[in-house]
Amino acid sequence: MKYLARPLQGAQMLFVAFGALVLMPLLTGLDTSVALFTAGFGTLLFQLITKRQIPVFLASSFAFIPPVMYGVQTWGVPATMGGLMAAGCVYLVLASVVKLRGSGIIMRLLPPVVVGPVIIIIGLGLAPVAVNMALGKSGDGSQVLVAQDTALIVSLASLLTTIAVAIFAKGLLRLMPILAGIIVGYGLSLYYGIVDFNVVHEAAWLAMPNFVAPEFNWHAIAFMIPVAIAPAVEHIGDILAISNVTGKDYLKKPGLHRTLAGDGVATIAATAFGGPPNTTYSEVTGAVTLTRNFDPRIMTWTAITAILLAFVGKLGALMQTIPVPVMGGIMCLLFGSIAAVGLNSLIKHQVDLSEPRNLSIVGVTLVFGIGGMAFGIGSFSLTGISLCGIVAIVMNLLLPSSKPQAAKTGDSLAD
């Protein structure tokens, strides 16, 4: 029986992460089976690079949802994957910088006054898409997919369930608000008859995931590279969180440079197969906290379980039947929550917006992002999150500070 303990515990961890893992590809038009495969494969690569010392699981990154949605619509999936692969390389560059200069350099280059507004833009950039989907329309609002009255009932049920589980549930259930919202919304969708099972009937039980090879488009690469700023800083927070849970300092052993490199390699490998970029999952960290089982070998079994499920064709087809209003309802909370994380970063680190320098960085970044500012030369242009990230970094480096803000935020890694 003891030989089954770790595989079962690993499967449990995947169940905790499942809702968030599949939501990202469902929203962006990627393949859920590929996302399962690349989450498992990426986690195994992360364990290899970090010498299997950290009990974390890597899967689809929410921070990349808006840029991936934009990239898929603008350049297609292969070019988007090429851009995301370049974004994964940013992690490797940051890992090299940390190795040479120490972990504090990251927060000096990317203080909260830079990262905060960029995260806010990531969250709010596609808010209209979430509302359109909650109303039963396509993301751009051009097509009505589900009658609005029915769509509102389904989307609000999904939204309220997700909120209720996140706030009031206990134990492991509290760590699965997205999965709970999907289940309730899907149940109502069945009641209203808006679920089409034809794709499930046609799918084979065992099937190869729909892998997509990346293509390299300079427009997509330039767009995606700055997007890596926010999830890279988020990665540091996740490593600090699991360090606090286990009582071990993973910033020192195996080292932040190794964890950043592991996350970067996992993202590069994922996008090489056509999957979403990977990040460490706070849901699984919460499950580790709850179960008090800190054995990294459990995450090996979580990864293996994800890889095996990726080849179950019926499961991947079933994910495709989730109606638009279900995802739209959850997106209303998801995108708002991402924006709130950025706002909380400014508040937590006490960024003084009465200081003209800070106010200028935050204000210009927000207006450029929400207003759709674009800079370009010929056929090359920067817009959206990529432009915001570059503008925020450049302004932070060039504008003189009247207060020792960089030194203050540089110490925040130890908070």
HUJO-V186626 format. One record per backbone hydrogen bond with DSSP energy under -0.5 kcal/mol. CO is the residue of the C=O (numbers start at 0). NH is the residue of the N-H. If there is no record, write none. Layout:
# HUJO-V186626
CO_NH ; CO_NH
This chain:
# HUJO-V186626
0_3 ; 0_4 ; 1_4 ; 1_5 ; 3_7 ; 4_8 ; 5_9 ; 6_10 ; 7_11 ; 8_12 ; 9_13 ; 10_14 ; 11_15 ; 12_16 ; 13_17 ; 14_18 ; 16_20 ; 17_21 ; 18_22 ; 19_23 ; 20_24 ; 21_25 ; 22_26 ; 23_27 ; 24_28 ; 24_29 ; 30_34 ; 31_35 ; 32_36 ; 33_37 ; 34_38 ; 35_39 ; 36_40 ; 37_41 ; 38_42 ; 39_43 ; 40_44 ; 41_45 ; 42_46 ; 43_47 ; 44_48 ; 45_49 ; 46_51 ; 47_50 ; 49_52 ; 53_55 ; 56_280 ; 58_278 ; 60_63 ; 61_64 ; 63_67 ; 64_68 ; 65_69 ; 66_70 ; 67_71 ; 68_72 ; 69_73 ; 70_74 ; 70_75 ; 71_75 ; 75_79 ; 76_80 ; 77_81 ; 77_214 ; 78_82 ; 79_83 ; 80_84 ; 81_85 ; 82_86 ; 83_87 ; 84_88 ; 85_89 ; 86_89 ; 86_90 ; 87_90 ; 87_91 ; 88_92 ; 89_93 ; 90_94 ; 91_95 ; 92_96 ; 93_97 ; 94_98 ; 95_99 ; 96_100 ; 97_101 ; 101_104 ; 102_105 ; 102_106 ; 103_107 ; 104_108 ; 105_109 ; 110_113 ; 110_114 ; 111_115 ; 113_117 ; 114_118 ; 115_119 ; 116_120 ; 117_121 ; 118_122 ; 119_123 ; 120_124 ; 123_126 ; 125_128 ; 125_129 ; 126_130 ; 127_131 ; 128_132 ; 129_133 ; 130_134 ; 131_136 ; 132_135 ; 135_144 ; 135_145 ; 137_140 ; 142_137 ; 142_144 ; 146_150 ; 147_151 ; 148_152 ; 149_153 ; 150_154 ; 151_155 ; 152_156 ; 153_157 ; 154_158 ; 155_159 ; 156_160 ; 157_161 ; 158_162 ; 159_163 ; 160_164 ; 161_165 ; 162_166 ; 163_167 ; 163_168 ; 164_168 ; 169_172 ; 170_173 ; 171_174 ; 172_175 ; 175_179 ; 176_180 ; 177_181 ; 178_182 ; 179_183 ; 180_184 ; 181_185 ; 182_186 ; 183_187 ; 184_188 ; 185_189 ; 186_190 ; 187_191 ; 188_192 ; 188_193 ; 189_192 ; 194_196 ; 196_199 ; 196_200 ; 197_201 ; 198_202 ; 204_312 ; 204_313 ; 208_210 ; 214_81 ; 214_216 ; 216_220 ; 217_221 ; 218_222 ; 219_223 ; 220_224 ; 221_225 ; 223_226 ; 223_227 ; 224_227 ; 225_228 ; 226_229 ; 226_230 ; 227_231 ; 228_232 ; 229_233 ; 230_234 ; 231_235 ; 232_236 ; 233_237 ; 234_238 ; 235_239 ; 236_240 ; 237_241 ; 238_242 ; 239_243 ; 240_244 ; 241_245 ; 242_246 ; 242_247 ; 247_249 ; 248_251 ; 248_252 ; 249_254 ; 250_255 ; 254_257 ; 254_258 ; 255_259 ; 256_260 ; 257_261 ; 258_262 ; 259_263 ; 260_264 ; 261_265 ; 262_266 ; 263_267 ; 264_268 ; 265_269 ; 266_270 ; 267_271 ; 268_272 ; 269_272 ; 269_274 ; 270_273 ; 272_211 ; 276_60 ; 278_58 ; 279_281 ; 280_284 ; 281_285 ; 282_286 ; 283_287 ; 284_288 ; 285_289 ; 286_290 ; 287_291 ; 287_292 ; 291_293 ; 293_295 ; 294_297 ; 295_298 ; 295_299 ; 296_300 ; 297_301 ; 298_302 ; 299_303 ; 300_304 ; 301_305 ; 302_306 ; 303_307 ; 304_308 ; 305_309 ; 307_310 ; 308_311 ; 310_206 ; 310_312 ; 311_314 ; 311_315 ; 312_316 ; 313_317 ; 314_318 ; 315_319 ; 316_320 ; 317_320 ; 318_321 ; 322_325 ; 322_326 ; 323_327 ; 324_328 ; 325_329 ; 326_330 ; 327_331 ; 328_332 ; 329_333 ; 330_334 ; 331_335 ; 332_336 ; 333_337 ; 334_338 ; 335_339 ; 336_340 ; 337_341 ; 338_342 ; 339_343 ; 340_344 ; 341_345 ; 342_346 ; 343_347 ; 344_348 ; 345_350 ; 346_349 ; 349_351 ; 350_352 ; 351_354 ; 353_355 ; 354_358 ; 355_359 ; 356_360 ; 357_361 ; 358_362 ; 359_363 ; 360_364 ; 361_365 ; 362_366 ; 363_367 ; 364_368 ; 365_369 ; 366_370 ; 367_371 ; 367_372 ; 372_383 ; 374_381 ; 376_379 ; 379_376 ; 381_374 ; 382_385 ; 382_386 ; 383_387 ; 384_388 ; 385_389 ; 386_390 ; 387_391 ; 388_392 ; 389_393 ; 390_394 ; 391_395 ; 392_396 ; 393_397 ; 394_398 ; 402_404 ; 403_407 ; 404_408 ; 405_409 ; 406_410 ; 407_410 ; 408_411 ; 409_412 ; 410_413 ; 411_414
